[in-house]
């Protein structure tokens, strides 16, 4: 995969829960990881517009991130607002 352990650790420490940066399963960490992967796949699809498998994977990944954001919104609005602001997402 294109993500090294060091890059994942950097993403998790930057956007993870402040109490435990090694918590890779938190919603914030997963949303940050999905956002990084979405940006990478978007650039790939722009260069390879006939790559329909990657396009489908990108669509599924965006939906997965949306579901996690909706979950976070329902559970804790402050955590939702913090991650949206940190990643520069809409809303």
PAFI-460414 format. One record per residue: x, z, y of N, C-alpha, C, CB in turn; residue number from 1; residue in three letters. Coordinates in pm, whole numbers. Glycine has a CB too. Layout:
BEGIN
X;Z;Y;X;Z;Y;X;Z;Y;X;Z;Y;NUM;ALA;
...
end
This chain:
BEGIN
84;0;-118;0;0;0;88;0;124;-95;121;0;1;UNK;
36;-43;232;112;-58;356;134;74;429;43;-154;446;2;UNK;
73;182;383;92;312;447;190;396;367;-43;386;461;3;UNK;
297;436;431;394;523;365;345;668;373;535;508;429;4;UNK;
406;753;295;371;895;297;396;954;435;450;972;191;5;UNK;
503;909;498;536;963;631;431;923;734;675;913;675;6;UNK;
384;798;727;284;752;823;152;827;803;262;599;810;7;UNK;
113;847;677;-9;923;649;4;1067;699;-40;922;497;8;UNK;
120;1126;676;143;1263;722;134;1271;873;280;1314;674;9;UNK;
185;1171;941;177;1166;1088;32;1157;1135;258;1047;1142;10;UNK;
-46;1070;1070;-186;1055;1107;-262;1184;1082;-251;940;1028;11;UNK;
-239;1247;966;-310;1370;933;-271;1484;1025;-283;1408;790;12;UNK;
-144;1492;1062;-103;1602;1150;-154;1581;1292;49;1615;1150;13;UNK;
-168;1456;1332;-214;1428;1468;-364;1453;1484;-181;1284;1506;14;UNK;
-443;1415;1382;-589;1422;1396;-654;1522;1303;-648;1288;1373;15;UNK;
-578;1592;1220;-635;1687;1125;-687;1811;1193;-533;1725;1021;16;UNK;
-747;1894;1113;-797;2021;1165;-679;2102;1217;-876;2099;1055;17;UNK;
-692;2162;1330;-581;2231;1394;-529;2350;1313;-623;2278;1531;18;UNK;
-615;2415;1236;-573;2531;1158;-479;2491;1045;-694;2603;1101;19;UNK;
-504;2377;985;-426;2335;869;-404;2184;876;-496;2376;735;20;UNK;
-291;2142;925;-263;1999;940;-247;1929;806;-138;1979;1024;21;UNK;
-224;2004;701;-208;1944;568;-343;1921;501;-121;2034;481;22;UNK;
-452;1952;568;-585;1933;512;-623;1785;522;-690;2022;584;23;UNK;
-586;1709;421;-608;1564;424;-750;1525;390;-514;1495;329;24;UNK;
-831;1619;345;-968;1589;307;-1069;1615;416;-1005;1666;188;25;UNK;
-1025;1668;529;-1120;1696;637;-1177;1566;692;-1052;1777;750;26;UNK;
-1295;1577;748;-1361;1458;802;-1278;1393;912;-1500;1495;856;27;UNK;
-1217;1475;997;-1136;1421;1106;-1017;1341;1053;-1088;1533;1197;28;UNK;
-951;1395;952;-835;1327;895;-875;1195;831;-766;1417;791;29;UNK;
-985;1197;758;-1031;1075;692;-1076;970;793;-1145;1107;596;30;UNK;
-1143;1011;897;-1186;918;1002;-1065;856;1070;-1276;990;1106;31;UNK;
-963;936;1097;-841;884;1159;-771;785;1067;-746;999;1194;32;UNK;
-765;815;939;-704;724;842;-783;594;832;-695;790;704;33;UNK;
-915;604;827;-999;484;821;-981;400;947;-1146;521;803;34;UNK;
-970;465;1063;-952;392;1189;-821;315;1189;-957;488;1308;35;UNK;
-715;379;1139;-586;311;1130;-595;189;1038;-476;408;1080;36;UNK;
-659;208;922;-673;97;828;-761;-14;884;-731;148;696;37;UNK;
-867;22;958;-956;-78;1018;-881;-162;1119;-1078;-11;1085;38;UNK;
-799;-99;1201;-720;-174;1299;-624;-271;1229;-641;-78;1390;39;UNK;
-561;-224;1121;-468;-308;1047;-541;-428;984;-396;-226;938;40;UNK;
-654;-402;920;-729;-509;853;-790;-606;954;-838;-450;765;41;UNK;
-827;-557;1071;-882;-645;1175;-778;-747;1219;-931;-563;1297;42;UNK;
-656;-704;1237;-549;-798;1272;-525;-899;1160;-419;-722;1303;43;UNK;
-532;-854;1036;-514;-944;923;-624;-1050;918;-511;-864;792;44;UNK;
-748;-1007;941;-862;-1101;936;-855;-1199;1052;-995;-1024;939;45;UNK;
-806;-1156;1166;-790;-1248;1279;-692;-1359;1245;-744;-1173;1403;46;UNK;
-586;-1325;1174;-484;-1425;1137;-526;-1507;1016;-351;-1357;1109;47;UNK;
-609;-1450;929;-649;-1517;804;-801;-1519;797;-589;-1444;680;48;UNK;
-862;-1604;877;-1007;-1603;891;-1083;-1643;765;-1046;-1692;1002;49;UNK;
-1018;-1703;668;-1085;-1742;543;-1071;-1638;433;-1030;-1873;495;50;UNK;
-1011;-1526;463;-993;-1420;365;-1121;-1337;357;-869;-1329;401;51;UNK;
-1213;-1382;274;-1345;-1319;267;-1342;-1185;194;-1442;-1412;200;52;UNK;
-1250;-1167;103;-1239;-1040;31;-1198;-928;127;-1138;-1051;-86;53;UNK;
-1101;-957;212;-1058;-858;310;-1168;-832;413;-929;-903;380;54;UNK;
-1240;-937;448;-1351;-920;543;-1456;-826;486;-1414;-1057;577;55;UNK;
-1487;-844;358;-1585;-756;294;-1531;-613;286;-1620;-807;152;56;UNK;
-1405;-598;253;-1343;-465;247;-1346;-397;383;-1199;-475;195;57;UNK;
-1321;-475;487;-1324;-423;623;-1465;-374;658;-1277;-531;724;58;UNK;
-1565;-451;621;-1703;-412;648;-1739;-282;575;-1799;-525;605;59;UNK;
-1696;-270;450;-1723;-149;374;-1652;-28;434;-1681;-167;229;60;UNK;
-1530;-49;483;-1453;59;543;-1516;106;674;-1309;15;566;61;UNK;
-1567;13;752;-1634;48;877;-1760;130;847;-1670;-80;959;62;UNK;
-1834;90;745;-1955;163;706;-1921;303;657;-2032;86;598;63;UNK;
-1812;315;583;-1769;445;533;-1732;538;649;-1649;429;437;64;UNK;
-1662;482;748;-1625;563;865;-1750;603;943;-1528;485;957;65;UNK;
-1846;511;954;-1971;540;1025;-2047;654;958;-2059;414;1032;66;UNK;
-2051;653;824;-2119;760;751;-2050;894;774;-2124;728;602;67;UNK;
-1919;894;775;-1845;1018;800;-1870;1068;942;-1695;997;777;68;UNK;
-1873;976;1038;-1901;1016;1176;-2043;1073;1188;-1883;897;1271;69;UNK;
-2138;1011;1120;-2275;1063;1123;-2283;1202;1061;-2370;968;1049;70;UNK;
-2211;1221;951;-2206;1352;887;-2148;1456;983;-2122;1346;758;71;UNK;
-2038;1422;1047;-1973;1514;1140;-2064;1545;1259;-1840;1456;1188;72;UNK;
-2137;1444;1305;-2231;1462;1416;-2339;1563;1379;-2294;1328;1455;73;UNK;
-2390;1552;1255;-2495;1644;1209;-2443;1786;1187;-2557;1592;1080;74;UNK;
-2320;1799;1141;-2265;1930;1107;-2211;2006;1229;-2155;1914;1005;75;UNK;
-2131;1938;1310;-2065;2006;1422;-2040;1905;1534;-1930;2072;1376;76;UNK;
-2123;1909;1635;-2118;1811;1743;-1987;1818;1821;-2236;1832;1839;77;UNK;
-1929;1937;1834;-1804;1952;1909;-1688;1884;1836;-1772;2100;1931;78;UNK;
-1681;1900;1704;-1576;1831;1626;-1595;1680;1634;-1579;1877;1479;79;UNK;
-1721;1636;1633;-1752;1493;1646;-1702;1439;1779;-1904;1469;1632;80;UNK;
-1735;1509;1885;-1693;1464;2019;-1541;1462;2032;-1754;1555;2127;81;UNK;
-1475;1560;1973;-1329;1568;1981;-1264;1450;1910;-1278;1700;1921;82;UNK;
-1309;1415;1790;-1247;1305;1716;-1279;1171;1780;-1293;1306;1570;83;UNK;
-1400;1155;1831;-1437;1029;1897;-1351;1009;2022;-1588;1028;1935;84;UNK;
-1330;1115;2097;-1247;1107;2217;-1101;1082;2181;-1260;1234;2300;85;UNK;
-1051;1150;2079;-911;1136;2040;-880;994;1989;-875;1239;1933;86;UNK;
-975;934;1918;-951;801;1862;-995;689;1955;-1023;788;1730;87;UNK;
-1067;725;2062;-1110;623;2155;-1225;538;2101;-995;535;2191;88;UNK;
-1310;599;2019;-1425;529;1966;-1540;536;2065;-1467;587;1830;89;UNK;
-1640;455;2045;-1757;459;2134;-1834;588;2117;-1848;339;2108;90;UNK;
-1920;617;2211;-2008;734;2218;-1936;850;2271;-2065;769;2085;91;UNK;
end
